[in-house]
Amino acid sequence: MKLAVLGATGGVGRQIVTHALADGHTVTAAVRDPSRLNLTHENLTVLQADALDPASLIKVVDGTDAVLSGMGQLGRHDPLKPASSSARAAVEAMTATGVRRVVVVSAAPLNRAGTGQAWLTRRVLTPVLWAALKELYTDLEVMERLLRESDLEWTSVRPPRLTNAAGKGTYRHQVGTGPAGGTIARADVARAMLDFVTLPETVRHAVGVSN
């Protein structure tokens, strides 16, 4: 497949690029500063682009089969609201170019009802995280709302606490609920996102993932 990756220099985004190339896909990576993505591959094109600007994204997504986004905030008070701003830009650019499939990374606490999660997570951890990181999760909520309101074939992947551990190559996932576990390696989030591109039951759903 031909894949576009947004946020390709971030923790999850870089893993998406690495896994996609290993799978044999052709990848176009959108980055603000190409020097930050120190990867070279015959199937990799690195384009300088602003993921928050739909006009800038058109050249990135045009002609691709799917868009995968690892965009997220650099901090709890990031004024750019990158998750929702990039989603808005991606919807506009994808609509303009006729690209339909998009998979984005979100976060487990957006499952506010706690369905499919342990009691401690549902009743203690999620409320505490919302109290501490409200701005971050609100940005992700807006991102998911923008996708739901679009005509795109979207999937929002909701991991729990991310780690830099070596990926296991496997993960648990729950469509519309979860995640069941408390952690997951960034490499395994990327693995799941790539798998979900062609998994019909994930289309227009949030999916909880964990190790």
N, C-alpha and C positions, 0 to 999 in steps of 0.2 A: 504494500500500500504506500501511497504518498501521504505523509503525515506532516502537519505543522505543529510546532511546539512553542507555546508561549511561556515566558518565565524560565527559559532554558538554562540560565545560570544559577537558579535556585536549587535548594536541596532536593526537592522532588523532580523539578524540571530537568536537571542534569541527568538524573537517573532514568527519566523517560527517554531522553535522547540516547543514552548508552544502551538501554535495553532494546529500543526500537532498531537501532543499527545492528545490534547482535541478532535480531530476528530477521534481518534482511530487508527492512523497510527503507524507503527513501525519505529523508527527514529534512525539513526546512525549519531552522531554529531562529526565532525572533529574539534579538537581544539589543539592549541599549548600547552596550559596549562590547563589540566582537572580541576584544582581547581577553575578556573574562571567561570565554568559553574555549579553553585550551584543548579542544578535540579536533582531530582531523580524520576524515573518512571519505572515501570516494562517493558515498551515498548521502553525505551531509553538506547542506548549503546553509551558511550562516548569514543572515540578513540583519543589518542594523535597522531597527524599527521600534516604534513606541507602541507598546501593547495597549496603551490607554487611548490611542488615537485610531479611529476606524479607517481613516484614509491611509494611514501608515500600514495598517494590517492587511489591506487588500492585496498587496504584492506578496504577502506571506501566505495567505490562505488560498489564493486563487489557484485552481487546478488540483487541490489536494482532496483526499478522500475523507479526512477527518482532522479535527483540531483537538489537541490535548493541552490543557492549561495547568501549570503549576504555580500560577500567580497567587501571591498572598502578601500580607502586610509585613513590613520590616519591623514594626513595633505597634503597640496598642493604640498609639495616637497618630498613626500615619495619615496625614491630611489628604493624600492622594486617593484613599479608599481603593486600593489596587484591585481587589477581588471584584467588586461591583463595577468599577470603572472599566476594567478589562473585559468583563462580561458584556457590558453595554457596547463596547467597541467591537468585540468579536461578533455579537449578534448582527450588528449593522454591516460589518465587512462580509460575513458569511452570507447574509441575505443578498447582498449586492453581487456576490460571485456564485451563488447557487450551491455552496457547500452546506451540507445538512448535519453532519455528525460532529458532536463536540462532547468531550469528557473533561470535567474539571475536578480539582481537588478542593474539598471543603473541610468539615471538621465534625467529629462525633457529637459535641454538645448541641448541634442543631437538631438532634433528635430530642426535643424538649420533653416529649412524653416518656422517654426512656424505654420504649418498647423494645424487647429483645436484649435488654441490658441488665446487669446485676443490680440488686437493690441498692448497694452502696453507691454505685455510679449514678443511678437514677435519682436517689433521694438526697445524696450528699455532694458527690463530686461535680455533677453537672451544674447545680445551683451555685456552688462556690466558684466554678470557672466563669460562669456568666457574670457573677458579681465583680470578678477581678478583670475580666477581659471583654466587657460588654461591647466596646467599640469594634474590636476585631470580629466578634461573632455577628454583630449587626451588619457589618460589611458583607460577611458571607451570606447572611440571610437575604440581603438585597440581591446579591449575585444569583442565588437560587431562584428568587422570585422573578428576576429578569429572564432567566432561562425558561421557567415554567410558562411565562406569558408569551414567549416567542414560539415560532413554528418549527424550531430546530429539534433534531433528535438528540436530546441532551442526556447526560448521566452525571450526577454529582456524587463523588466518592468521599465518604465521611470516615476518615481514620481517627483513632484515639491518639494518645501521645506518640509522637514520632521519635524514632531513634536513628542513630547513624550506624547501627550494627550491620554486619554483613547480611544481605538478604537471604532468606531461607528458600526463596523460589516458590513458596506456597503461602497461602493465606486463607482465612475464613471470610466469607462474605454473606450478607443478609440484605436482600432487596427490600427496601422500604423500612427497615428496622436496624437495630444494633448500632455499633458493632458489639460483638460478644466479649472480646478481649480488651485489655487495657493499654496495649502498646502495639506498634508495628514499625518495622524498619522502612525507611524511605524507599529503599530499593524494592520492597514488596508492594508498596503503594503504587509505584511506577509499573510494576508487573501487572497488578490488578487493572490499572487504568488501560493499559494496552490490551489486555484480555477482553475488557468490557466493550471495546470498540466494536467488536463483532459478536457480542452476546445480546441477542434481541431482548431478553427479559429485563435487561438493565435500562433500556431506552425509556426516557422520560420518568426516571426514578432516581431517588437518592439511595445509595448502597453503602451500608456499614461494612468496613473491612478491618481486620485485625489479624495478628499472628496467633 
